[in-house]
């Protein structure tokens, strides 16, 4: 038998997949990657009929509710004792309507990475970040502060900023409260970065990996980046090796440092739920041994014993990194669970980008997003 899988791909994730041969050798079951790609591409694939032929898929707690018809409940397949080592809050995030639909892979939050050879200490506020970015900005050799300029990366950056500005993108009734000072501050900060050339003009086509590459190559002074990239920054051939520090995001006008987050997960499809081999693969992918592999790459493990192992063997610098990540997780902003959420990201990032580049006024962009979310929630949005 050969199992079919659909996986999120990229430098943060691919090291784990190199171990699939180990699963095949142990279980005598082949694993064929039917699809791999970034999250927008993976989400698009999981919405097609072809996804039903897969057995195990990557997903994310913010996207899984939109894929509920594809995924299988796991409560009757995985005894509670088997899940006892996982962070309870992340297991709760992986539930939809009270049922467990996926198993956590990692915690997904960003930290501010800054060049210690250019910046003496991390900025305490976003205004300080802008001042530092202006002081060290030397385009195109080195940009002050870079971030994703498209798709979910740009939307997530706006989400973080708007909440730190004191606005609410997703209050309990899902009616945005962003046409206010907090919403204007968030979009104005993005526009300032773009208009003043603190970011590359090419960022409108940059997703996560290109932003990561820019900082790693020494062409940026600051970046908000994910834990899974950490090992690449520390690699022997990294130009920024031993020349960068980590900190929580600066504080916004609301007096808070917040980060947009969630959890990457693995799930069984309805087809996979009927296969003991598929369940074995799900267990393999989320086993302590695999989580340890990813933790050594920099990812935040979601099993208590793996985190304990990492902390016990960590250097003082690494211990500080784990503490900074733990502090950041305390200020995490969790997207709401509803089936049309991926459409919100898909639609709104274009409006955010239009405001950032100046092709749409800030007030018009905030009003447009308010209307777009209302239409999407009501099921009335037309592409």
ZIGI-V230665 format. One record per run of one state. SS is the DSSP state (2 for helix, 1 for strand, 0 for the rest). FROM is the first residue (numbers start at 1). TO is the last residue. If there is no record, write none. Layout:
<<SS:FROM:TO> <SS:FROM:TO>>
This chain:
<<0:1:1> <1:2:8> <0:9:13> <2:14:17> <0:18:19> <2:20:27> <0:28:29> <1:30:37> <0:38:38> <2:39:46> <0:47:48> <2:49:53> <0:54:55> <1:56:60> <0:61:63> <2:64:67> <0:68:70> <1:71:71> <0:72:79> <2:80:83> <0:84:85> <1:86:86> <0:87:87> <2:88:93> <0:94:94> <1:95:96> <0:97:98> <1:99:100> <0:101:102> <1:103:104> <0:105:106> <1:107:108> <0:109:109> <1:110:115> <0:116:124> <1:125:125> <2:126:136> <0:137:137> <1:138:138> <0:139:141> <1:142:143> <0:144:145> <1:146:146> <0:147:150> <2:151:164> <0:165:167> <1:168:168> <0:169:176> <1:177:177> <0:178:180> <2:181:195> <0:196:200> <2:201:205> <0:206:207> <2:208:216> <0:217:219> <1:220:220> <0:221:221> <1:222:226> <2:227:234> <0:235:243> <1:244:247> <0:248:250> <1:251:251> <0:252:258> <1:259:262> <0:263:263> <1:264:269> <0:270:271> <2:272:274> <0:275:275> <2:276:285> <0:286:287> <2:288:297> <0:298:299> <1:300:300> <0:301:302> <1:303:303> <2:304:312> <0:313:315> <2:316:330> <0:331:331> <1:332:334> <0:335:340> <2:341:357> <0:358:361> <2:362:378> <0:379:383>>
